Amino acid sequence: MKREPGRKVGIKDIADSADVAVSTVSHVLNGTAPISEEVRNRVIEAAGALGYLAKRRDKATIAVLRTIMLAVPSDTLPHNEHNYYSWTLLSTLMRECERRSIRVIPMEVDKPSVSGARLVEQARAAAVDGILLLNEDRADLLHDIARSGIPAVLMNGEDHEMQIDSVTPGNRFGARYATNWLIEQGHRNILHLTWEGRSTIRRRRDGFLDAFRTNGLSLETAYVQQAEGYLPDMGAAAIDRWIAKHEGMGGVTAIFCAADNLALGAMAALRRAGVSMPHDVSVVGFDGVALGELTSPALSTVSVPLDHMGIAALHLLEQRIVNAAGAPPAHRLELGCRLTIRGSVRRLD
């Protein structure tokens, strides 16, 4: 149907374009009745092509998302004392999906039997509107998802080829800010406790080194100590090794940890070694999990906006669907972190 120039698009135009009743369009756009997937897709496609979705989405009046697949590593599903980071993110996301009546289909993505092709197959079988992927940023997995054409957003990960949208904390900037603050407190011999994690963790190391360069300091006193993983006992073991090798702290006055879990382990090892915090050594973490408030001394940390990451991912997914006709490039959204200062750091005189 040819539309008069300048006339606003209405649901009757969408109904004509999709060859359905006006009431059907209303039900699809408002999520007020079950509609077959084929008809719903036809209506959404027509509304997008006519420019209706982009205009109305800003008013939050269209239920673009009805069903999503949530692909997560298996260690994020059971709630335990070591996965507060992922659990907090997922809890906020699930509450938002419940509020908006979005059906969530979970899938453990790190099992040997689950390939990218298998994930896409399951997503298509479930007729999902989009995929949210947490932590897993393997290149082969992202390739398969991108090739499928199913709208997808990667949370807390990096797609180095920029094939799909992603949302992540400002890891590098947050680490640089925290390290710069330690330098402002007079610390020059700083140890970065980290592990060989994914690229998001390596960004924290990059930010640590950035701060030394920005302040014109030698990297010779920007020490990096590797733990075997992110668990507290692994952080403790790494500090034990450092102390044994250097017969003490080796001049280090501050430890910046790539995760709060590592910081908890580091603090336990320092206590066993008779190292006073923060008098002898200051400690800073990264994540902002609740346990940091309960340590002695209370842990200073870089707080990640976990309550906002899932909501931001849903918004990116909606925008990908709404603007699909224009085939926009992949978006990478970084959320700002803040420094939470507690008692685990002291200023050097």
Backbone torsions as a table, in degrees:
resi	resn	phi	psi	omega
1	MET	NA	134.4	-179.3
2	LYS	-87.7	130.5	-176.8
3	ARG	-100.8	144.3	177.8
4	GLU	-68.4	136.4	179.9
5	PRO	-57.7	135.4	176.1
6	GLY	87.0	-14.4	-179.9
7	ARG	-76.7	137.6	-179.4
8	LYS	-68.5	143.3	177.5
9	VAL	-77.4	134.6	177.5
10	GLY	-123.9	178.4	-176.2
11	ILE	-69.7	-21.1	176.2
12	LYS	-67.6	-38.4	176.4
13	ASP	-61.2	-41.5	179.7
14	ILE	-66.0	-42.3	179.5
15	ALA	-60.5	-43.1	178.7
16	ASP	-63.4	-43.7	-177.8
17	SER	-66.6	-37.8	-177.8
18	ALA	-89.9	-5.3	-179.6
19	ASP	59.4	49.2	176.9
20	VAL	-135.1	173.2	178.0
21	ALA	-75.7	154.4	177.7
22	VAL	-59.5	-38.2	179.4
23	SER	-63.1	-34.2	178.1
24	THR	-65.3	-42.8	177.6
25	VAL	-59.9	-44.3	-179.7
26	SER	-60.3	-43.8	179.8
27	HIS	-64.5	-41.0	-179.7
28	VAL	-64.9	-47.8	-174.8
29	LEU	-71.5	-24.6	-177.2
30	ASN	-109.2	-4.2	178.1
31	GLY	63.6	36.4	-173.5
32	THR	-98.7	-2.7	178.2
33	ALA	-159.7	150.6	177.5
34	PRO	-68.6	128.5	179.7
35	ILE	-127.5	143.3	-179.2
36	SER	-59.3	150.5	-176.7
37	GLU	-61.3	-39.5	-178.3
38	GLU	-63.4	-44.5	-179.6
39	VAL	-69.3	-43.9	-179.9
40	ARG	-58.6	-44.1	179.5
41	ASN	-62.3	-37.9	179.9
42	ARG	-64.6	-41.4	-179.6
43	VAL	-67.7	-46.8	-179.8
44	ILE	-61.9	-41.2	179.5
45	GLU	-63.8	-42.8	179.4
46	ALA	-65.7	-42.5	-179.9
47	ALA	-64.2	-38.1	178.5
48	GLY	-68.7	-43.3	-179.0
49	ALA	-64.4	-32.0	-179.8
50	LEU	-84.6	-3.1	178.6
51	GLY	82.9	7.6	-176.1
52	TYR	-72.7	-40.1	-177.0
53	LEU	-62.3	-46.9	-176.4
54	ALA	-59.8	-36.6	-178.3
55	LYS	-75.5	-41.6	-175.2
56	ARG	-84.0	-22.4	-177.5
57	ARG	-61.8	-35.8	-179.7
58	ASP	-59.7	-25.1	179.8
59	LYS	-93.3	4.5	178.0
60	ALA	55.1	41.4	-176.9
61	THR	-108.6	3.5	-177.9
62	ILE	-122.0	129.2	179.0
63	ALA	-85.6	79.8	-178.0
64	VAL	-67.9	-39.9	-177.5
65	LEU	-99.5	122.4	175.3
66	ARG	-115.4	-38.9	-178.8
67	THR	-139.7	131.5	176.3
68	ILE	-130.1	153.4	170.9
69	MET	-98.3	131.8	177.9
70	LEU	-109.8	103.6	-177.9
71	ALA	-96.4	116.4	-173.1
72	VAL	-134.7	153.4	171.7
73	PRO	-66.8	150.3	-176.0
74	SER	-63.3	-28.0	-176.5
75	ASP	-77.1	-2.8	177.5
76	THR	-92.4	-12.7	-173.5
77	LEU	-80.4	-48.8	176.3
78	PRO	-74.8	132.6	-179.7
79	HIS	-81.6	117.6	176.6
80	ASN	-137.4	178.5	-173.0
81	GLU	-72.4	-7.1	-175.9
82	HIS	-110.1	-4.0	-179.5
83	ASN	-119.2	36.2	178.5
84	TYR	-56.5	-35.8	-177.0
85	TYR	-58.5	-60.0	-177.7
86	SER	-67.2	-37.5	-177.6
87	TRP	-64.6	-42.0	178.8
88	THR	-62.8	-44.6	178.5
89	LEU	-59.5	-49.1	-176.6
90	LEU	-68.0	-36.2	179.8
91	SER	-61.5	-44.7	178.4
92	THR	-64.2	-43.0	179.1
93	LEU	-60.7	-45.4	-177.7
94	MET	-66.7	-36.8	177.3
95	ARG	-63.5	-40.4	179.2
96	GLU	-67.1	-39.7	178.0
97	CYS	-64.9	-39.8	178.0
98	GLU	-64.4	-41.7	-179.8
99	ARG	-61.2	-35.7	-175.9
100	ARG	-99.4	9.5	178.7
101	SER	58.2	39.1	176.1
102	ILE	-93.7	121.9	178.5
103	ARG	-75.5	134.1	-177.9
104	VAL	-116.0	126.2	176.5
105	ILE	-109.0	107.0	-178.0
106	PRO	-79.6	150.1	176.7
107	MET	-148.6	128.0	177.3
108	GLU	-79.9	116.6	-167.9
109	VAL	-94.9	-10.3	-175.7
110	ASP	-100.7	10.6	176.1
111	LYS	-74.1	147.6	-178.6
112	PRO	-55.8	-31.2	-176.4
113	SER	-81.1	-6.5	-175.0
114	VAL	-103.3	104.8	174.4
115	SER	-99.2	173.5	175.6
116	GLY	-61.2	-39.9	179.7
117	ALA	-63.0	-39.5	179.1
118	ARG	-66.3	-41.0	178.4
119	LEU	-61.4	-45.4	179.5
120	VAL	-63.4	-40.8	178.8
121	GLU	-60.2	-44.4	179.9
122	GLN	-67.0	-38.7	179.5
123	ALA	-63.5	-42.0	179.4
124	ARG	-68.4	-39.2	179.8
125	ALA	-63.4	-33.5	179.9
126	ALA	-87.2	-2.6	178.9
127	ALA	53.9	46.8	-178.5
128	VAL	-76.5	156.1	176.2
129	ASP	-81.6	-24.7	-178.9
130	GLY	-171.0	173.1	-178.6
131	ILE	-123.4	131.5	168.5
132	LEU	-108.1	126.2	-175.8
133	LEU	-116.7	124.3	-178.0
134	LEU	-106.5	126.5	171.1
135	ASN	71.0	-40.3	-174.5
136	GLU	-75.9	107.0	-179.5
137	ASP	-122.2	36.9	175.3
138	ARG	-63.3	138.3	-175.2
139	ALA	-59.2	-42.5	-177.6
140	ASP	-65.3	-37.4	178.5
141	LEU	-65.1	-45.7	-179.7
142	LEU	-66.0	-36.6	177.8
143	HIS	-59.5	-47.6	-177.5
144	ASP	-63.8	-41.2	179.5
145	ILE	-65.5	-44.1	-179.1
146	ALA	-63.1	-41.6	-179.2
147	ARG	-66.9	-26.1	-177.0
148	SER	-68.4	-25.4	-176.7
149	GLY	80.8	0.1	177.5
150	ILE	-76.4	128.0	178.2
151	PRO	-54.9	135.0	-175.8
152	ALA	-148.8	150.7	175.7
153	VAL	-135.2	132.4	176.5
154	LEU	-94.7	124.7	177.9
155	MET	-103.5	134.2	176.5
156	ASN	57.2	45.3	177.5
157	GLY	-158.1	174.6	-178.7
158	GLU	-127.9	128.9	172.7
159	ASP	-100.2	99.8	-174.0
160	HIS	-65.5	-20.8	179.2
161	GLU	-97.7	3.2	176.8
162	MET	50.3	53.3	178.5
163	GLN	-92.5	-35.2	-179.7
164	ILE	-127.1	163.4	179.4
165	ASP	-68.7	153.4	179.2
166	SER	-148.5	152.8	174.8
167	VAL	-134.2	131.9	-174.1
168	THR	-150.4	157.4	173.0
169	PRO	-67.3	158.5	174.0
170	GLY	-76.7	72.5	-172.6
171	ASN	-59.8	-47.3	-177.1
172	ARG	-67.8	-44.5	-178.7
173	PHE	-68.3	-38.0	178.3
174	GLY	-63.3	-42.5	179.2
175	ALA	-67.4	-39.9	178.0
176	ARG	-63.9	-41.7	-179.2
177	TYR	-63.4	-44.7	-179.5
178	ALA	-64.8	-43.3	-179.7
179	THR	-67.6	-39.5	177.5
180	ASN	-61.6	-37.7	178.1
181	TRP	-65.1	-40.7	176.7
182	LEU	-61.9	-39.8	178.0
183	ILE	-64.2	-40.1	177.4
184	GLU	-63.4	-26.9	177.6
185	GLN	-81.0	3.3	176.3
186	GLY	100.0	0.1	-178.4
187	HIS	-81.3	133.5	179.4
188	ARG	-123.8	-30.7	177.9
189	ASN	-100.8	94.9	-172.7
190	ILE	-119.6	134.9	179.1
191	LEU	-102.9	128.8	174.4
192	HIS	-100.5	115.3	179.1
193	LEU	-96.0	118.6	-173.9
194	THR	-145.2	-171.2	175.6
195	TRP	-149.0	166.2	-178.8
196	GLU	-79.3	70.8	179.5
197	GLY	-89.3	-160.7	179.7
198	ARG	-73.7	-179.2	-175.1
199	SER	-62.4	-28.3	178.7
200	THR	-62.1	-34.4	178.2
201	ILE	-75.1	-36.7	178.1
202	ARG	-65.2	-28.9	177.2
203	ARG	-63.2	-32.6	178.5
204	ARG	-67.9	-37.8	174.8
205	ARG	-65.3	-41.1	179.0
206	ASP	-59.7	-43.1	179.8
207	GLY	-64.8	-38.0	176.2
208	PHE	-57.1	-48.3	-179.7
209	LEU	-70.5	-33.7	177.8
210	ASP	-56.0	-42.1	-176.6
211	ALA	-62.2	-38.9	178.1
212	PHE	-65.1	-44.1	-179.5
213	ARG	-64.1	-43.9	-178.8
214	THR	-60.7	-35.5	-179.0
215	ASN	-89.5	6.1	178.4
216	GLY	67.4	28.2	-178.5
217	LEU	-98.8	151.3	179.2
218	SER	-69.8	139.2	177.5
219	LEU	-74.8	-5.7	179.4
220	GLU	-66.2	-22.8	177.9
221	THR	-106.9	13.2	172.5
222	ALA	-100.9	83.4	-173.3
223	TYR	-81.5	146.4	177.1
224	VAL	-125.5	123.4	178.4
225	GLN	-117.5	125.2	-177.2
226	GLN	-91.8	131.2	169.4
227	ALA	-97.4	165.6	-179.1
228	GLU	-77.2	-17.1	179.3
229	GLY	-173.5	-168.1	-172.4
230	TYR	-95.7	-3.6	-177.2
231	LEU	-71.9	151.0	-176.8
232	PRO	-55.4	-41.7	-178.7
233	ASP	-66.6	-25.9	176.7
234	MET	-73.9	-36.7	174.5
235	GLY	-65.1	-41.5	178.7
236	ALA	-62.3	-43.5	-179.8
237	ALA	-62.7	-37.8	179.8
238	ALA	-65.7	-40.1	177.7
239	ILE	-70.3	-36.6	174.7
240	ASP	-57.3	-43.3	-179.9
241	ARG	-64.8	-41.0	179.4
242	TRP	-61.8	-47.0	-178.2
243	ILE	-64.4	-40.9	179.2
244	ALA	-64.8	-41.8	-178.2
245	LYS	-67.6	-37.6	-174.2
246	HIS	-103.5	4.1	-177.7
247	GLU	52.3	45.1	-177.6
248	GLY	137.8	-156.4	-177.9
249	MET	-84.4	-7.6	176.8
250	GLY	63.0	32.5	178.8
251	GLY	89.0	-8.0	179.8
252	VAL	-68.6	130.1	179.0
253	THR	-110.9	-8.8	179.8
254	ALA	-150.8	145.8	176.7
255	ILE	-122.4	122.7	175.2
256	PHE	-106.5	115.9	-174.1
257	CYS	-98.9	142.4	-177.3
258	ALA	-75.1	-7.1	177.0
259	ALA	-157.9	151.1	177.6
260	ASP	-61.5	-35.1	177.4
261	ASN	-57.1	-43.7	177.5
262	LEU	-63.9	-39.0	-180.0
263	ALA	-63.2	-40.1	178.1
264	LEU	-61.4	-42.2	177.9
265	GLY	-67.3	-40.8	179.5
266	ALA	-61.8	-41.2	-179.4
267	MET	-65.8	-37.7	177.3
268	ALA	-64.2	-42.2	179.8
269	ALA	-66.6	-40.0	178.9
270	LEU	-63.6	-40.8	178.9
271	ARG	-62.7	-43.2	179.5
272	ARG	-62.5	-32.9	-178.1
273	ALA	-84.9	0.5	179.6
274	GLY	76.3	21.5	179.0
275	VAL	-90.6	123.7	-177.4
276	SER	-82.2	136.8	176.6
277	MET	-118.6	131.4	1.9
278	PRO	-94.4	8.1	-173.9
279	HIS	-58.8	-47.7	-179.5
280	ASP	-89.1	-42.6	-177.0
281	VAL	-140.8	132.0	173.9
282	SER	-90.9	150.6	-178.2
283	VAL	-133.3	134.5	175.9
284	VAL	-129.7	137.6	177.7
285	GLY	-106.1	-168.1	178.1
286	PHE	-152.5	120.7	175.1
287	ASP	145.4	-48.1	-179.0
288	GLY	81.8	34.9	177.8
289	VAL	-75.0	160.1	-171.5
290	ALA	-61.0	-31.6	-175.8
291	LEU	-61.1	-24.4	-178.8
292	GLY	-60.1	-26.3	179.6
293	GLU	-75.2	-18.3	-172.6
294	LEU	-101.7	-4.5	-179.7
295	THR	-75.6	166.6	176.7
296	SER	-129.3	110.7	-2.9
297	PRO	-70.3	162.2	178.4
298	ALA	-60.9	137.3	-171.0
299	LEU	-80.8	123.4	168.2
300	SER	-73.3	142.0	-173.7
301	THR	-156.7	162.1	169.8
302	VAL	-89.3	113.4	-176.6
303	SER	-87.3	121.8	178.5
304	VAL	-87.8	138.0	-179.7
305	PRO	-76.2	66.3	-176.0
306	LEU	-62.1	-31.6	-179.3
307	ASP	-68.1	-14.1	-176.3
308	HIS	-107.4	-15.7	-172.2
309	MET	-66.8	-45.6	180.0
310	GLY	-65.3	-40.8	178.8
311	ILE	-63.9	-40.9	177.3
312	ALA	-63.5	-37.3	178.7
313	ALA	-65.2	-41.1	176.7
314	LEU	-61.6	-40.3	179.8
315	HIS	-63.8	-43.9	178.1
316	LEU	-61.4	-39.8	-179.7
317	LEU	-64.8	-42.1	177.4
318	GLU	-62.1	-44.7	-179.9
319	GLN	-63.4	-35.8	177.9
320	ARG	-63.2	-40.3	179.9
321	ILE	-71.2	-46.6	-177.8
322	VAL	-60.8	-40.5	-174.4
323	ASN	-101.8	19.4	-175.2
324	ALA	-56.9	-35.6	-177.0
325	ALA	-61.1	-29.7	-179.3
326	GLY	-87.1	-3.1	-179.4
327	ALA	44.6	58.0	-178.5
328	PRO	-67.2	155.1	177.9
329	PRO	-67.5	162.4	179.5
330	ALA	-64.0	141.3	177.6
331	HIS	-103.3	139.5	172.1
332	ARG	-119.1	115.6	-177.5
333	LEU	-107.0	123.9	175.6
334	GLU	-108.6	129.1	-179.8
335	LEU	-97.3	136.7	-178.3
336	GLY	-69.0	141.5	175.8
337	CYS	-104.9	162.8	177.6
338	ARG	-130.5	154.3	179.8
339	LEU	-90.8	123.1	177.0
340	THR	-102.2	110.6	-174.4
341	ILE	-94.0	123.5	176.7
342	ARG	-127.3	-151.8	-170.2
343	GLY	-90.0	3.0	-173.3
344	SER	-86.7	4.9	-179.5
345	VAL	-129.0	137.4	173.3
346	ARG	-125.3	152.4	178.8
347	ARG	-83.1	133.6	177.8
348	LEU	-82.1	134.5	178.6
349	ASP	-78.4	NA	NA
